[in-house]
Amino acid sequence: MANLTAITPTTAGAVVTGATAVPVTTAAGGGDSFDNDGRTVFIVKNASGGSITVTFNSLVQSNYGTDVDPVLTVAAGATLIAGPFDPVRYNDANGRVGVTYSGVTSLTVQAVRF
């Protein structure tokens, strides 16, 4: 699992590198995590030929008494933006959100803090 560093745009701008701009980090096969302050979104770009699911690890039970991890589908060729993530529900002991993928071929990701 890779620990991703969120980019933080300002009025001066945030430089994003890579041929496809955001997102720029290749998704890790075992999943990733990112720092979360409640103002962070997660961008997933699926350049593969099939749909991929992205699961965000919820650590707190819902009001109905169950722990439900959001599972989002990213269609082939699509880009998904998810978040922000409530720190009380999603942050682990290190203040990070865990995310896993059904596949990582041609999948790039980026955390962005606003």
N, CA, C and O of each residue as an XYZ file, in Angstrom:
456
protein
N       0.849     -1.172      0.000
C       0.000      0.000      0.000
C       0.892      1.232      0.000
O       1.796      1.359      0.826
N       0.632      2.121     -0.918
C       1.395      3.362     -1.004
C       0.686      4.466     -0.237
O      -0.542      4.552     -0.253
N       1.463      5.312      0.435
C       0.919      6.486      1.106
C       1.059      7.665      0.162
O       2.166      8.141     -0.090
N      -0.058      8.132     -0.355
C      -0.055      9.215     -1.329
C      -0.012     10.568     -0.631
O      -0.575     10.735      0.450
N       0.654     11.523     -1.249
C       0.706     12.882     -0.746
C      -0.262     13.731     -1.551
O      -0.177     13.792     -2.778
N      -1.178     14.383     -0.858
C      -2.159     15.224     -1.536
C      -1.504     16.492     -2.052
O      -0.628     17.061     -1.399
N      -1.934     16.933     -3.230
C      -1.500     18.242     -3.705
C      -2.473     19.273     -3.129
O      -3.656     18.984     -2.945
N      -1.973     20.461     -2.849
C      -2.808     21.512     -2.283
C      -2.738     22.741     -3.174
O      -1.751     23.476     -3.142
N      -3.778     22.969     -3.969
C      -3.766     24.152     -4.820
C      -3.935     25.430     -3.994
O      -4.588     25.428     -2.951
N      -3.345     26.499     -4.472
C      -3.491     27.818     -3.855
C      -3.843     28.807     -4.960
O      -3.975     28.421     -6.122
N      -3.993     30.065     -4.606
C      -4.272     31.065     -5.635
C      -3.100     31.229     -6.581
O      -3.268     31.737     -7.690
N      -1.906     30.805     -6.161
C      -0.737     30.843     -7.027
C      -0.676     29.616     -7.932
O       0.144     29.555     -8.848
N      -1.541     28.647     -7.674
C      -1.572     27.438     -8.494
C      -0.761     26.317     -7.878
O       0.087     26.544     -7.014
N      -1.032     25.103     -8.333
C      -0.277     23.918     -7.912
C       0.200     23.230     -9.178
O      -0.606     22.878    -10.039
N       1.509     23.036     -9.295
C       2.067     22.412    -10.482
C       1.791     20.920    -10.442
O       2.099     20.247     -9.458
N       1.207     20.406    -11.519
C       0.914     18.986    -11.649
C       1.750     18.472    -12.804
O       1.711     19.026    -13.903
N       2.508     17.408    -12.555
C       3.383     16.875    -13.591
C       2.772     15.640    -14.224
O       1.798     15.081    -13.720
N       3.348     15.229    -15.319
C       2.876     14.022    -15.995
C       2.161     14.368    -17.280
O       1.606     15.456    -17.433
N       2.185     13.426    -18.198
C       1.611     13.663    -19.526
C       0.110     13.868    -19.483
O      -0.442     14.555    -20.342
N      -0.560     13.287    -18.504
C      -2.018     13.399    -18.457
C      -2.486     14.300    -17.332
O      -3.665     14.280    -16.978
N      -1.582     15.098    -16.760
C      -1.903     15.992    -15.641
C      -2.474     15.191    -14.487
O      -1.890     14.180    -14.097
N      -3.589     15.609    -13.936
C      -4.175     14.910    -12.788
C      -5.044     13.786    -13.314
O      -5.764     13.991    -14.292
N      -5.011     12.630    -12.723
C      -4.097     12.208    -11.668
C      -2.778     11.701    -12.232
O      -2.691     11.317    -13.398
N      -1.758     11.706    -11.388
C      -0.411     11.412    -11.867
C       0.244     10.191    -11.233
O       1.307      9.767    -11.689
N      -0.354      9.617    -10.202
C       0.263      8.506     -9.490
C      -0.378      7.188     -9.907
O      -1.604      7.077     -9.944
N       0.437      6.196    -10.219
C      -0.076      4.873    -10.557
C      -0.624      4.222     -9.298
O       0.045      4.203     -8.265
N      -1.840      3.687     -9.379
C      -2.466      3.026     -8.236
C      -1.671      1.787     -7.846
O      -1.179      1.061     -8.711
N      -1.545      1.545     -6.544
C      -0.806      0.388     -6.036
C      -1.711     -0.838     -5.966
O      -2.882     -0.734     -5.601
N      -1.163     -1.996     -6.317
C      -1.936     -3.226     -6.323
C      -2.551     -3.581     -4.985
O      -3.641     -4.152     -4.950
N      -1.897     -3.266     -3.894
C      -2.430     -3.561     -2.565
C      -3.286     -2.458     -1.998
O      -3.742     -2.553     -0.859
N      -3.514     -1.408     -2.772
C      -4.287     -0.265     -2.317
C      -3.393      0.900     -1.958
O      -2.167      0.789     -1.983
N      -4.004      2.003     -1.628
C      -3.293      3.221     -1.272
C      -3.945      3.835     -0.043
O      -4.996      3.379      0.406
N      -3.315      4.869      0.496
C      -3.924      5.672      1.545
C      -3.495      7.112      1.333
O      -2.503      7.388      0.658
N      -4.256      8.026      1.919
C      -3.923      9.438      1.778
C      -4.331     10.191      3.030
O      -5.310      9.845      3.692
N      -3.545     11.253      3.352
C      -3.870     12.108      4.492
C      -5.218     12.768      4.246
O      -5.538     13.162      3.125
N      -6.002     12.881      5.311
C      -7.335     13.446      5.172
C      -7.631     14.404      6.310
O      -7.508     14.060      7.485
N      -8.024     15.611      5.938
C      -8.422     16.609      6.927
C      -9.889     16.996      6.764
O     -10.342     17.983      7.344
N     -10.628     16.217      5.974
C     -12.028     16.530      5.723
C     -12.231     17.444      4.534
O     -13.366     17.716      4.143
N     -11.129     17.926      3.949
C     -11.206     18.789      2.768
C     -10.438     18.172      1.601
O      -9.968     18.882      0.712
N     -10.318     16.852      1.613
C      -9.549     16.155      0.598
C     -10.477     15.354     -0.302
O     -11.376     14.662      0.176
N     -10.253     15.454     -1.609
C     -10.979     14.637     -2.572
C      -9.990     13.689     -3.234
O      -8.781     13.918     -3.204
N     -10.508     12.629     -3.828
C      -9.674     11.606     -4.446
C     -10.102     11.457     -5.898
O     -11.279     11.244     -6.189
N      -9.138     11.570     -6.807
C      -9.416     11.494     -8.240
C      -8.860     10.180     -8.769
O      -7.718      9.816     -8.488
N      -9.687      9.469     -9.541
C      -9.298      8.187    -10.128
C      -9.539      8.264    -11.630
O     -10.643      8.586    -12.070
N      -8.500      7.967    -12.418
C      -8.635      7.937    -13.879
C      -8.412      6.511    -14.350
O      -7.350      5.930    -14.129
N      -9.428      5.952    -15.004
C      -9.382      4.580    -15.493
C      -9.140      4.587    -16.991
O     -10.062      4.840    -17.767
N      -7.915      4.314    -17.406
C      -7.582      4.274    -18.830
C      -7.602      2.840    -19.365
O      -7.155      2.589    -20.484
N      -8.114      1.910    -18.576
C      -8.166      0.514    -19.016
C      -9.393      0.286    -19.900
O     -10.196      1.193    -20.119
N      -9.517     -0.925    -20.393
C     -10.629     -1.268    -21.277
C     -11.869     -1.748    -20.562
O     -12.869     -2.044    -21.215
N     -11.844     -1.837    -19.224
C     -13.004     -2.309    -18.469
C     -13.233     -1.482    -17.224
O     -12.373     -0.702    -16.816
N     -14.394     -1.654    -16.625
C     -14.729     -0.945    -15.394
C     -13.874     -1.439    -14.228
O     -13.464     -2.599    -14.189
N     -13.617     -0.551    -13.296
C     -12.858     -0.869    -12.089
C     -13.643     -0.324    -10.905
O     -14.205      0.769    -10.980
N     -13.684     -1.086     -9.804
C     -14.333     -0.577     -8.602
C     -13.277     -0.034     -7.649
O     -12.163     -0.550     -7.559
N     -13.661      1.014     -6.947
C     -12.797      1.675     -5.973
C     -13.547      1.644     -4.636
O     -14.702      2.062     -4.555
N     -12.881      1.145     -3.591
C     -13.516      1.007     -2.284
C     -12.777      1.853     -1.262
O     -11.559      1.746     -1.115
N     -13.533      2.705     -0.548
C     -12.968      3.540      0.506
C     -13.308      2.900      1.846
O     -14.469      2.586      2.112
N     -12.299      2.707      2.685
C     -12.482      1.996      3.942
C     -13.095      2.892      5.011
O     -12.448      3.806      5.522
N     -14.355      2.613      5.339
C     -15.029      3.291      6.437
C     -14.690      2.556      7.722
O     -14.722      1.326      7.755
N     -14.368      3.282      8.772
C     -13.964      2.666     10.032
C     -15.009      2.797     11.132
O     -14.827      2.264     12.226
N     -16.089      3.493     10.854
C     -17.118      3.748     11.859
C     -18.452      3.235     11.342
O     -18.765      3.373     10.159
N     -19.224      2.652     12.221
C     -20.545      2.162     11.828
C     -21.467      3.333     11.489
O     -21.354      4.425     12.045
N     -22.380      3.066     10.559
C     -23.369      4.070     10.184
C     -24.417      4.192     11.292
O     -24.346      3.486     12.297
N     -25.373      5.075     11.108
C     -26.467      5.225     12.066
C     -27.311      3.957     12.172
O     -28.080      3.799     13.121
N     -27.170      3.058     11.206
C     -27.937      1.814     11.200
C     -27.159      0.661     11.824
O     -27.630     -0.476     11.811
N     -25.974      0.936     12.372
C     -25.200     -0.069     13.080
C     -24.348     -0.969     12.226
O     -23.905     -2.019     12.691
N     -24.102     -0.583     10.976
C     -23.247     -1.390     10.109
C     -22.126     -0.524      9.554
O     -22.275      0.687      9.389
N     -21.018     -1.164      9.275
C     -19.880     -0.482      8.664
C     -19.979     -0.695      7.160
O     -19.733     -1.797      6.669
N     -20.332      0.338      6.439
C     -20.530      0.236      4.997
C     -19.409      0.999      4.291
O     -19.289      2.217      4.417
N     -18.586      0.246      3.540
C     -17.532      0.867      2.750
C     -18.106      1.287      1.403
O     -18.646      0.444      0.687
N     -18.007      2.562      1.034
C     -18.481      2.973     -0.285
C     -17.675      2.283     -1.389
O     -16.444      2.307     -1.379
N     -18.381      1.674     -2.331
C     -17.760      1.025     -3.483
C     -18.258      1.761     -4.715
O     -19.450      1.734     -5.018
N     -17.345      2.423     -5.429
C     -17.700      3.219     -6.595
C     -17.149      2.562     -7.849
O     -16.041      2.027     -7.841
N     -17.917      2.602     -8.920
C     -17.493      2.023    -10.187
C     -16.990      3.130    -11.104
O     -17.657      4.146    -11.302
N     -15.795      2.913    -11.660
C     -15.217      3.849    -12.622
C     -15.227      3.150    -13.972
O     -14.507      2.173    -14.175
N     -16.035      3.646    -14.886
C     -16.158      3.033    -16.208
C     -14.853      3.160    -16.984
O     -14.019      4.014    -16.688
N     -14.693      2.304    -17.973
C     -13.514      2.354    -18.839
C     -13.411      3.739    -19.471
O     -14.382      4.246    -20.034
N     -12.232      4.346    -19.374
C     -11.995      5.658    -19.970
C     -12.515      6.830    -19.159
O     -12.380      7.976    -19.589
N     -13.113      6.576    -17.985
C     -13.716      7.642    -17.183
C     -12.780      8.121    -16.079
O     -11.827      7.440    -15.700
N     -13.082      9.315    -15.578
C     -12.398      9.869    -14.428
C     -13.442     10.140    -13.353
O     -14.488     10.729    -13.629
N     -13.153      9.704    -12.116
C     -14.073      9.848    -10.996
C     -13.433     10.734     -9.946
O     -12.239     10.616     -9.671
N     -14.227     11.625     -9.356
C     -13.778     12.418     -8.219
C     -14.691     12.070     -7.055
O     -15.912     12.190     -7.165
N     -14.102     11.634     -5.927
C     -14.875     11.244     -4.750
C     -14.403     12.051     -3.545
O     -13.236     12.431     -3.459
N     -15.321     12.307     -2.617
C     -14.996     13.023     -1.401
C     -15.764     14.320     -1.336
O     -16.591     14.586     -2.208
N     -15.520     15.127     -0.341
C     -14.533     14.922      0.718
C     -14.957     13.815      1.680
O     -16.095     13.348      1.641
N     -14.034     13.402      2.538
C     -14.231     12.275      3.434
C     -14.250     12.757      4.883
O     -13.309     13.408      5.337
N     -15.319     12.437      5.603
C     -15.459     12.819      7.004
C     -14.368     12.122      7.823
O     -14.341     10.893      7.876
N     -13.467     12.880      8.462
C     -12.381     12.260      9.219
C     -12.867     11.302     10.316
O     -12.215     10.291     10.580
N     -13.985     11.604     10.947
C     -14.501     10.736     12.009
C     -14.847      9.355     11.457
O     -14.645      8.346     12.133
N     -15.355      9.309     10.258
C     -15.780      8.040      9.672
C     -14.655      7.300      8.943
O     -14.611      6.070      8.977
N     -13.753      8.018      8.292
C     -12.787      7.384      7.392
C     -11.345      7.340      7.878
O     -10.593      6.459      7.460
N     -10.932      8.264      8.748
C      -9.518      8.328      9.122
C      -9.108      7.183     10.036
O      -9.809      6.841     10.989
N      -7.937      6.591      9.718
C      -7.356      5.592     10.608
C      -6.583      6.322     11.705
O      -6.652      7.547     11.804
N      -5.851      5.578     12.524
C      -5.105      6.167     13.642
C      -4.041      7.162     13.188
O      -3.595      7.996     13.976
N      -3.631      7.079     11.915
C      -2.625      7.984     11.365
C      -3.236      9.146     10.588
O      -2.511      9.922      9.964
N      -4.572      9.274     10.620
C      -5.241     10.361      9.910
C      -5.310     10.140      8.412
O      -5.347     11.096      7.638
N      -5.328      8.859      7.998
C      -5.316      8.527      6.576
C      -6.555      7.725      6.197
O      -7.109      6.989      7.014
N      -6.979      7.879      4.948
C      -8.086      7.095      4.385
C      -7.479      5.973      3.547
O      -6.578      6.214      2.744
N      -7.966      4.758      3.730
C      -7.517      3.619      2.937
C      -8.431      3.412      1.740
O      -9.653      3.523      1.846
N      -7.820      3.109      0.603
C      -8.585      2.885     -0.622
C      -8.004      1.673     -1.344
O      -6.786      1.515     -1.416
N      -8.878      0.815     -1.879
C      -8.449     -0.353     -2.646
C      -9.159     -0.353     -3.995
O     -10.148      0.351     -4.199
N      -8.626     -1.163     -4.910
C      -9.116     -1.189     -6.284
C      -9.316     -2.640     -6.740
O      -8.605     -3.541     -6.297
N     -10.283     -2.850     -7.620
C     -10.490     -4.193     -8.161
C      -9.437     -4.531     -9.206
O      -9.261     -5.704     -9.537
N      -8.748     -3.556     -9.722
C      -7.664     -3.723    -10.679
C      -6.883     -2.435    -10.755
O      -7.413     -1.365    -10.454
N      -5.608     -2.524    -11.161
C      -4.795     -1.305    -11.207
C      -4.154     -1.065    -12.577
O      -3.413     -0.097    -12.751
N      -4.434     -1.935    -13.546
C      -3.878     -1.743    -14.878
C      -4.425     -0.451    -15.473
O      -5.639     -0.284    -15.585
N      -3.548      0.449    -15.848
C      -3.906      1.735    -16.453
C      -4.763      2.599    -15.534
O      -5.595      3.375    -16.004
N      -4.561      2.465    -14.224
C      -5.320      3.243    -13.243
C      -4.382      4.228    -12.551
O      -3.379      3.823    -11.964
N      -4.705      5.517    -12.618
C      -3.921      6.542    -11.944
C      -4.818      7.269    -10.940
O      -6.027      7.391    -11.134
N      -4.193      7.748     -9.864
C      -4.947      8.363     -8.772
C      -4.225      9.601     -8.257
O      -3.027      9.774     -8.477
N      -4.977     10.462     -7.566
C      -4.389     11.639     -6.948
C      -5.300     12.143     -5.860
O      -6.505     12.273     -6.073
N      -4.746     12.434     -4.685
C      -5.481     13.103     -3.616
C      -5.261     14.602     -3.768
O      -4.144     15.047     -4.031
N      -6.333     15.384     -3.602
C      -6.235     16.841     -3.724
C      -6.932     17.451     -2.507
O      -8.089     17.144     -2.223
N      -6.214     18.313     -1.801
C      -6.756     18.968     -0.609
C      -7.127     20.400     -0.963
O      -6.351     21.118     -1.594
N      -8.318     20.803     -0.552
C      -8.788     22.156     -0.837
C      -8.893     22.966      0.432
O      -9.275     24.135      0.389
